[in-house]
Amino acid sequence: MPSPLLTLLRFAPQHLLSRLAGRAMSTRFPPPLRRALIGGFARVYGIDRGEVPGGVQAYASIQEFFTRPLAPGARPIDPAPDALVAPCDGAWGACGSVRDGTLLQVKGRTYSLAALLGSGADAGVYEGGTYATFYLAPRNYHRFHAPCTGEVVKLRYLPGALWPVNRVGLEGVDSLFAQNERLCAFVAGSDRCPPLCLVAVGATMVGKVRVVFDDLTTNGGGRTPVERVYGAPRPRLVKGEEWGRFEFGSTIILVVPPRVAEVDCRDPGSELRLGERVGTLA
Protein backbone atom coordinates (compact mmCIF):
# COMPACT_ATOMS: atom_id res chain seq x y z
CA MET A 1 0.00 0.00 0.00
CA PRO A 2 1.48 3.40 -0.96
CA SER A 3 2.60 5.68 1.86
CA PRO A 4 0.03 8.44 2.65
CA LEU A 5 2.90 10.95 2.52
CA LEU A 6 3.91 9.89 -1.00
CA THR A 7 0.28 9.93 -2.12
CA LEU A 8 -0.07 13.47 -0.82
CA LEU A 9 3.19 14.59 -2.45
CA ARG A 10 2.11 13.24 -5.84
CA PHE A 11 -0.56 15.91 -5.96
CA ALA A 12 1.19 18.66 -4.00
CA PRO A 13 3.17 21.52 -5.60
CA GLN A 14 6.52 20.10 -4.49
CA HIS A 15 8.71 22.89 -5.87
CA LEU A 16 6.53 25.70 -4.57
CA LEU A 17 6.41 24.15 -1.12
CA SER A 18 10.18 23.74 -1.08
CA ARG A 19 10.75 27.34 -2.19
CA LEU A 20 8.32 28.57 0.50
CA ALA A 21 10.12 26.44 3.08
CA GLY A 22 13.41 27.99 1.97
CA ARG A 23 12.01 31.49 2.42
CA ALA A 24 10.59 30.65 5.83
CA MET A 25 13.94 29.22 6.92
CA SER A 26 15.60 32.47 5.76
CA THR A 27 13.44 34.68 8.01
CA ARG A 28 15.80 36.87 10.01
CA PHE A 29 15.21 37.03 13.75
CA PRO A 30 16.06 39.96 16.02
CA PRO A 31 18.96 39.23 18.37
CA PRO A 32 16.79 38.63 21.47
CA LEU A 33 14.99 35.77 19.72
CA ARG A 34 17.96 34.05 18.11
CA ARG A 35 19.19 32.15 21.13
CA ALA A 36 15.72 30.79 21.90
CA LEU A 37 14.56 29.94 18.36
CA ILE A 38 17.80 28.80 16.75
CA GLY A 39 18.93 27.21 20.00
CA GLY A 40 15.65 25.29 20.07
CA PHE A 41 16.28 24.11 16.50
CA ALA A 42 19.74 22.90 17.54
CA ARG A 43 18.33 21.02 20.54
CA VAL A 44 15.56 19.33 18.55
CA TYR A 45 18.01 17.97 15.98
CA GLY A 46 20.86 17.22 18.37
CA ILE A 47 23.39 19.56 16.74
CA ASP A 48 26.80 19.69 18.40
CA ARG A 49 27.15 23.33 19.46
CA GLY A 50 30.85 22.88 20.06
CA GLU A 51 31.29 22.83 16.27
CA VAL A 52 29.29 26.05 15.72
CA PRO A 53 31.51 29.12 15.18
CA GLY A 54 30.25 32.06 17.24
CA GLY A 55 27.42 30.17 18.92
CA VAL A 56 23.76 30.13 17.85
CA GLN A 57 23.36 33.87 18.50
CA ALA A 58 25.76 34.61 15.62
CA TYR A 59 23.18 33.48 13.01
CA ALA A 60 20.25 35.66 11.98
CA SER A 61 18.09 32.89 10.52
CA ILE A 62 17.67 29.14 10.71
CA GLN A 63 18.95 28.95 7.12
CA GLU A 64 22.15 30.78 8.08
CA PHE A 65 22.58 28.42 11.01
CA PHE A 66 21.73 25.38 8.92
CA THR A 67 24.36 26.20 6.27
CA ARG A 68 26.94 27.35 8.85
CA PRO A 69 30.66 26.66 8.46
CA LEU A 70 32.48 24.38 10.86
CA ALA A 71 34.68 25.53 13.69
CA PRO A 72 38.36 25.48 12.62
CA GLY A 73 39.89 22.03 13.02
CA ALA A 74 36.54 20.28 13.53
CA ARG A 75 37.07 18.03 10.48
CA PRO A 76 40.70 17.13 9.78
CA ILE A 77 41.22 16.04 6.16
CA ASP A 78 43.17 12.82 5.68
CA PRO A 79 46.51 14.11 4.33
CA ALA A 80 47.66 10.91 2.61
CA PRO A 81 48.17 11.53 -1.13
CA ASP A 82 46.30 8.34 -2.02
CA ALA A 83 43.30 9.06 0.24
CA LEU A 84 39.85 9.53 -1.29
CA VAL A 85 38.00 11.36 1.47
CA ALA A 86 34.38 11.71 2.53
CA PRO A 87 32.81 14.74 0.83
CA CYS A 88 30.33 15.41 3.66
CA ASP A 89 29.03 14.48 7.07
CA GLY A 90 26.14 12.03 7.16
CA ALA A 91 25.52 8.31 6.88
CA TRP A 92 26.37 5.67 4.32
CA GLY A 93 23.69 4.46 1.97
CA ALA A 94 23.98 1.95 -0.87
CA CYS A 95 27.52 1.40 -2.14
CA GLY A 96 28.94 -1.04 -4.67
CA SER A 97 29.82 -1.68 -8.29
CA VAL A 98 28.16 -0.21 -11.35
CA ARG A 99 26.81 -3.23 -13.23
CA ASP A 100 24.93 -3.04 -16.54
CA GLY A 101 24.53 0.68 -16.01
CA THR A 102 22.59 0.31 -12.77
CA LEU A 103 23.07 1.32 -9.12
CA LEU A 104 21.27 0.11 -6.02
CA GLN A 105 18.82 2.56 -4.44
CA VAL A 106 17.80 0.28 -1.59
CA LYS A 107 17.47 -3.50 -1.35
CA GLY A 108 15.15 -4.63 -4.14
CA ARG A 109 15.26 -1.35 -6.09
CA THR A 110 17.82 -0.31 -8.70
CA TYR A 111 18.06 2.74 -10.94
CA SER A 112 19.84 3.79 -14.12
CA LEU A 113 23.14 5.66 -13.96
CA ALA A 114 22.41 7.17 -17.39
CA ALA A 115 19.14 8.55 -16.05
CA LEU A 116 20.90 9.89 -12.94
CA LEU A 117 23.58 11.71 -14.98
CA GLY A 118 21.30 12.68 -17.85
CA SER A 119 23.66 11.09 -20.39
CA GLY A 120 24.29 7.55 -21.57
CA ALA A 121 27.73 8.55 -22.86
CA ASP A 122 28.78 9.95 -19.50
CA ALA A 123 27.38 6.92 -17.69
CA GLY A 124 29.41 4.56 -19.88
CA VAL A 125 32.66 5.93 -18.42
CA TYR A 126 31.73 4.47 -15.04
CA GLU A 127 30.63 0.96 -16.10
CA GLY A 128 32.40 -1.50 -13.83
CA GLY A 129 33.38 1.28 -11.46
CA THR A 130 32.15 2.06 -7.96
CA TYR A 131 29.48 4.30 -6.47
CA ALA A 132 28.73 5.38 -2.91
CA THR A 133 25.64 7.12 -1.53
CA PHE A 134 25.84 9.51 1.43
CA TYR A 135 22.78 10.87 3.27
CA LEU A 136 22.75 14.14 5.20
CA ALA A 137 20.30 14.45 8.12
CA PRO A 138 19.12 17.79 9.56
CA ARG A 139 21.63 17.51 12.41
CA ASN A 140 24.59 17.21 10.02
CA TYR A 141 26.90 19.91 8.72
CA HIS A 142 25.40 20.78 5.33
CA ARG A 143 28.27 21.91 3.16
CA PHE A 144 29.97 19.38 0.89
CA HIS A 145 33.61 19.23 -0.11
CA ALA A 146 36.00 17.79 -2.70
CA PRO A 147 37.00 14.13 -2.09
CA CYS A 148 40.31 14.73 -3.91
CA THR A 149 42.07 17.51 -5.81
CA GLY A 150 40.92 18.08 -9.39
CA GLU A 151 39.30 20.44 -11.89
CA VAL A 152 35.59 20.63 -12.67
CA VAL A 153 35.07 19.93 -16.38
CA LYS A 154 31.32 20.50 -16.48
CA LEU A 155 28.29 21.01 -14.29
CA ARG A 156 24.86 19.72 -15.28
CA TYR A 157 21.55 20.73 -13.72
CA LEU A 158 18.78 18.20 -14.17
CA PRO A 159 15.30 19.38 -13.12
CA GLY A 160 12.88 16.92 -11.63
CA ALA A 161 10.74 16.00 -8.66
CA LEU A 162 11.46 16.63 -4.98
CA TRP A 163 10.62 13.32 -3.31
CA PRO A 164 11.83 12.73 0.26
CA VAL A 165 15.08 10.78 0.45
CA ASN A 166 14.23 9.06 3.73
CA ARG A 167 13.19 5.41 4.07
CA VAL A 168 9.65 6.21 2.88
CA GLY A 169 10.94 7.69 -0.36
CA LEU A 170 13.67 5.13 -0.96
CA GLU A 171 11.28 2.20 -0.57
CA GLY A 172 8.28 3.83 -2.24
CA VAL A 173 9.58 5.77 -5.27
CA ASP A 174 11.18 4.01 -8.23
CA SER A 175 14.45 5.58 -9.43
CA LEU A 176 14.14 8.30 -6.79
CA PHE A 177 17.62 9.78 -7.27
CA ALA A 178 17.16 9.87 -11.05
CA GLN A 179 13.78 11.56 -10.60
CA ASN A 180 14.74 14.28 -8.13
CA GLU A 181 16.35 17.59 -9.02
CA ARG A 182 20.13 17.38 -8.96
CA LEU A 183 23.46 18.95 -9.88
CA CYS A 184 26.10 16.68 -11.44
CA ALA A 185 29.71 17.89 -11.21
CA PHE A 186 32.20 16.06 -13.44
CA VAL A 187 35.80 16.26 -12.23
CA ALA A 188 38.76 15.70 -14.56
CA GLY A 189 41.40 13.13 -13.70
CA SER A 190 44.79 14.19 -12.33
CA ASP A 191 47.66 12.66 -10.38
CA ARG A 192 45.69 13.41 -7.23
CA CYS A 193 42.17 12.60 -8.40
CA PRO A 194 40.53 10.11 -10.77
CA PRO A 195 37.89 11.27 -13.25
CA LEU A 196 34.80 11.16 -11.05
CA CYS A 197 31.29 12.52 -10.74
CA LEU A 198 29.64 14.01 -7.67
CA VAL A 199 25.84 14.26 -7.77
CA ALA A 200 24.10 16.53 -5.25
CA VAL A 201 20.45 15.45 -5.07
CA GLY A 202 17.62 17.71 -3.94
CA ALA A 203 14.66 16.54 -1.85
CA THR A 204 11.37 17.60 -0.30
CA MET A 205 11.78 20.93 1.52
CA VAL A 206 15.33 21.44 0.27
CA GLY A 207 15.18 25.10 -0.72
CA LYS A 208 18.13 24.89 -3.12
CA VAL A 209 21.38 23.10 -3.81
CA ARG A 210 24.20 25.58 -4.51
CA VAL A 211 27.83 25.31 -5.63
CA VAL A 212 30.60 27.78 -4.88
CA PHE A 213 32.05 28.03 -8.39
CA ASP A 214 28.86 28.77 -10.37
CA ASP A 215 25.48 30.47 -9.85
CA LEU A 216 23.60 27.45 -11.20
CA THR A 217 21.21 26.07 -8.55
CA THR A 218 18.35 23.63 -8.23
CA ASN A 219 14.69 24.57 -7.71
CA GLY A 220 14.94 27.88 -9.53
CA GLY A 221 11.68 27.46 -11.41
CA GLY A 222 13.12 26.30 -14.73
CA ARG A 223 12.19 22.90 -16.13
CA THR A 224 14.93 22.60 -18.77
CA PRO A 225 18.30 20.90 -18.14
CA VAL A 226 21.29 23.26 -18.14
CA GLU A 227 24.92 22.31 -18.75
CA ARG A 228 28.01 24.42 -18.14
CA VAL A 229 31.25 23.27 -19.78
CA TYR A 230 34.31 25.03 -18.41
CA GLY A 231 37.29 26.15 -20.45
CA ALA A 232 40.66 27.15 -19.06
CA PRO A 233 41.02 28.03 -16.31
CA ARG A 234 38.57 25.47 -14.97
CA PRO A 235 37.24 25.62 -11.41
CA ARG A 236 39.85 23.85 -9.29
CA LEU A 237 38.93 22.07 -6.08
CA VAL A 238 41.55 21.06 -3.53
CA LYS A 239 40.90 17.94 -1.48
CA GLY A 240 38.71 18.91 1.46
CA GLU A 241 37.76 22.29 -0.03
CA GLU A 242 34.08 23.28 0.00
CA TRP A 243 32.31 23.07 -3.35
CA GLY A 244 28.64 23.43 -2.40
CA ARG A 245 25.86 23.29 0.16
CA PHE A 246 22.33 22.07 0.76
CA GLU A 247 19.72 24.47 2.07
CA PHE A 248 18.33 21.54 4.09
CA GLY A 249 19.31 17.87 4.08
CA SER A 250 19.71 15.55 1.14
CA THR A 251 22.14 13.23 -0.62
CA ILE A 252 25.54 13.05 -2.33
CA ILE A 253 26.31 10.24 -4.78
CA LEU A 254 29.97 9.66 -5.68
CA VAL A 255 30.77 7.66 -8.83
CA VAL A 256 34.27 6.63 -9.96
CA PRO A 257 35.40 4.66 -13.05
CA PRO A 258 36.99 1.20 -12.81
CA ARG A 259 40.64 0.70 -11.88
CA VAL A 260 41.27 4.25 -10.66
CA ALA A 261 40.17 4.00 -7.02
CA GLU A 262 38.90 1.54 -4.45
CA VAL A 263 35.97 2.66 -2.29
CA ASP A 264 35.77 1.09 1.17
CA CYS A 265 32.02 0.50 1.31
CA ARG A 266 30.44 0.36 4.77
CA ASP A 267 27.10 -0.88 6.00
CA PRO A 268 24.12 1.41 5.29
CA GLY A 269 23.53 3.70 8.25
CA SER A 270 27.19 3.82 9.28
CA GLU A 271 28.26 7.30 10.35
CA LEU A 272 30.28 9.38 7.91
CA ARG A 273 32.53 12.32 8.78
CA LEU A 274 33.84 14.87 6.29
CA GLY A 275 37.53 14.35 5.51
CA GLU A 276 37.90 10.75 6.67
CA ARG A 277 39.28 8.22 4.21
CA VAL A 278 36.56 6.39 2.29
CA GLY A 279 38.77 4.91 -0.41
CA THR A 280 42.21 4.66 -1.96
CA LEU A 281 43.38 6.20 -5.23
CA ALA A 282 45.13 3.79 -7.60
C-alpha positions in Angstrom: 0.0 0.0 0.0 1.5 3.4 -1.0 2.6 5.7 1.9 0.0 8.4 2.6 2.9 11.0 2.5 3.9 9.9 -1.0 0.3 9.9 -2.1 -0.1 13.5 -0.8 3.2 14.6 -2.5 2.1 13.2 -5.8 -0.6 15.9 -6.0 1.2 18.7 -4.0 3.2 21.5 -5.6 6.5 20.1 -4.5 8.7 22.9 -5.9 6.5 25.7 -4.6 6.4 24.1 -1.1 10.2 23.7 -1.1 10.7 27.3 -2.2 8.3 28.6 0.5 10.1 26.4 3.1 13.4 28.0 2.0 12.0 31.5 2.4 10.6 30.6 5.8 13.9 29.2 6.9 15.6 32.5 5.8 13.4 34.7 8.0 15.8 36.9 10.0 15.2 37.0 13.8 16.1 40.0 16.0 19.0 39.2 18.4 16.8 38.6 21.5 15.0 35.8 19.7 18.0 34.1 18.1 19.2 32.2 21.1 15.7 30.8 21.9 14.6 29.9 18.4 17.8 28.8 16.8 18.9 27.2 20.0 15.7 25.3 20.1 16.3 24.1 16.5 19.7 22.9 17.5 18.3 21.0 20.5 15.6 19.3 18.5 18.0 18.0 16.0 20.9 17.2 18.4 23.4 19.6 16.7 26.8 19.7 18.4 27.1 23.3 19.5 30.9 22.9 20.1 31.3 22.8 16.3 29.3 26.0 15.7 31.5 29.1 15.2 30.3 32.1 17.2 27.4 30.2 18.9 23.8 30.1 17.9 23.4 33.9 18.5 25.8 34.6 15.6 23.2 33.5 13.0 20.3 35.7 12.0 18.1 32.9 10.5 17.7 29.1 10.7 19.0 28.9 7.1 22.2 30.8 8.1 22.6 28.4 11.0 21.7 25.4 8.9 24.4 26.2 6.3 26.9 27.3 8.8 30.7 26.7 8.5 32.5 24.4 10.9 34.7 25.5 13.7 38.4 25.5 12.6 39.9 22.0 13.0 36.5 20.3 13.5 37.1 18.0 10.5 40.7 17.1 9.8 41.2 16.0 6.2 43.2 12.8 5.7 46.5 14.1 4.3 47.7 10.9 2.6 48.2 11.5 -1.1 46.3 8.3 -2.0 43.3 9.1 0.2 39.9 9.5 -1.3 38.0 11.4 1.5 34.4 11.7 2.5 32.8 14.7 0.8 30.3 15.4 3.7 29.0 14.5 7.1 26.1 12.0 7.2 25.5 8.3 6.9 26.4 5.7 4.3 23.7 4.5 2.0 24.0 2.0 -0.9 27.5 1.4 -2.1 28.9 -1.0 -4.7 29.8 -1.7 -8.3 28.2 -0.2 -11.4 26.8 -3.2 -13.2 24.9 -3.0 -16.5 24.5 0.7 -16.0 22.6 0.3 -12.8 23.1 1.3 -9.1 21.3 0.1 -6.0 18.8 2.6 -4.4 17.8 0.3 -1.6 17.5 -3.5 -1.3 15.1 -4.6 -4.1 15.3 -1.3 -6.1 17.8 -0.3 -8.7 18.1 2.7 -10.9 19.8 3.8 -14.1 23.1 5.7 -14.0 22.4 7.2 -17.4 19.1 8.5 -16.0 20.9 9.9 -12.9 23.6 11.7 -15.0 21.3 12.7 -17.9 23.7 11.1 -20.4 24.3 7.6 -21.6 27.7 8.5 -22.9 28.8 9.9 -19.5 27.4 6.9 -17.7 29.4 4.6 -19.9 32.7 5.9 -18.4 31.7 4.5 -15.0 30.6 1.0 -16.1 32.4 -1.5 -13.8 33.4 1.3 -11.5 32.2 2.1 -8.0 29.5 4.3 -6.5 28.7 5.4 -2.9 25.6 7.1 -1.5 25.8 9.5 1.4 22.8 10.9 3.3 22.7 14.1 5.2 20.3 14.4 8.1 19.1 17.8 9.6 21.6 17.5 12.4 24.6 17.2 10.0 26.9 19.9 8.7 25.4 20.8 5.3 28.3 21.9 3.2 30.0 19.4 0.9 33.6 19.2 -0.1 36.0 17.8 -2.7 37.0 14.1 -2.1 40.3 14.7 -3.9 42.1 17.5 -5.8 40.9 18.1 -9.4 39.3 20.4 -11.9 35.6 20.6 -12.7 35.1 19.9 -16.4 31.3 20.5 -16.5 28.3 21.0 -14.3 24.9 19.7 -15.3 21.6 20.7 -13.7 18.8 18.2 -14.2 15.3 19.4 -13.1 12.9 16.9 -11.6 10.7 16.0 -8.7 11.5 16.6 -5.0 10.6 13.3 -3.3 11.8 12.7 0.3 15.1 10.8 0.4 14.2 9.1 3.7 13.2 5.4 4.1 9.6 6.2 2.9 10.9 7.7 -0.4 13.7 5.1 -1.0 11.3 2.2 -0.6 8.3 3.8 -2.2 9.6 5.8 -5.3 11.2 4.0 -8.2 14.5 5.6 -9.4 14.1 8.3 -6.8 17.6 9.8 -7.3 17.2 9.9 -11.0 13.8 11.6 -10.6 14.7 14.3 -8.1 16.3 17.6 -9.0 20.1 17.4 -9.0 23.5 18.9 -9.9 26.1 16.7 -11.4 29.7 17.9 -11.2 32.2 16.1 -13.4 35.8 16.3 -12.2 38.8 15.7 -14.6 41.4 13.1 -13.7 44.8 14.2 -12.3 47.7 12.7 -10.4 45.7 13.4 -7.2 42.2 12.6 -8.4 40.5 10.1 -10.8 37.9 11.3 -13.3 34.8 11.2 -11.1 31.3 12.5 -10.7 29.6 14.0 -7.7 25.8 14.3 -7.8 24.1 16.5 -5.2 20.4 15.4 -5.1 17.6 17.7 -3.9 14.7 16.5 -1.9 11.4 17.6 -0.3 11.8 20.9 1.5 15.3 21.4 0.3 15.2 25.1 -0.7 18.1 24.9 -3.1 21.4 23.1 -3.8 24.2 25.6 -4.5 27.8 25.3 -5.6 30.6 27.8 -4.9 32.0 28.0 -8.4 28.9 28.8 -10.4 25.5 30.5 -9.9 23.6 27.5 -11.2 21.2 26.1 -8.6 18.4 23.6 -8.2 14.7 24.6 -7.7 14.9 27.9 -9.5 11.7 27.5 -11.4 13.1 26.3 -14.7 12.2 22.9 -16.1 14.9 22.6 -18.8 18.3 20.9 -18.1 21.3 23.3 -18.1 24.9 22.3 -18.8 28.0 24.4 -18.1 31.2 23.3 -19.8 34.3 25.0 -18.4 37.3 26.1 -20.4 40.7 27.2 -19.1 41.0 28.0 -16.3 38.6 25.5 -15.0 37.2 25.6 -11.4 39.8 23.8 -9.3 38.9 22.1 -6.1 41.6 21.1 -3.5 40.9 17.9 -1.5 38.7 18.9 1.5 37.8 22.3 0.0 34.1 23.3 0.0 32.3 23.1 -3.3 28.6 23.4 -2.4 25.9 23.3 0.2 22.3 22.1 0.8 19.7 24.5 2.1 18.3 21.5 4.1 19.3 17.9 4.1 19.7 15.6 1.1 22.1 13.2 -0.6 25.5 13.1 -2.3 26.3 10.2 -4.8 30.0 9.7 -5.7 30.8 7.7 -8.8 34.3 6.6 -10.0 35.4 4.7 -13.1 37.0 1.2 -12.8 40.6 0.7 -11.9 41.3 4.2 -10.7 40.2 4.0 -7.0 38.9 1.5 -4.4 36.0 2.7 -2.3 35.8 1.1 1.2 32.0 0.5 1.3 30.4 0.4 4.8 27.1 -0.9 6.0 24.1 1.4 5.3 23.5 3.7 8.3 27.2 3.8 9.3 28.3 7.3 10.4 30.3 9.4 7.9 32.5 12.3 8.8 33.8 14.9 6.3 37.5 14.4 5.5 37.9 10.8 6.7 39.3 8.2 4.2 36.6 6.4 2.3 38.8 4.9 -0.4 42.2 4.7 -2.0 43.4 6.2 -5.2 45.1 3.8 -7.6 
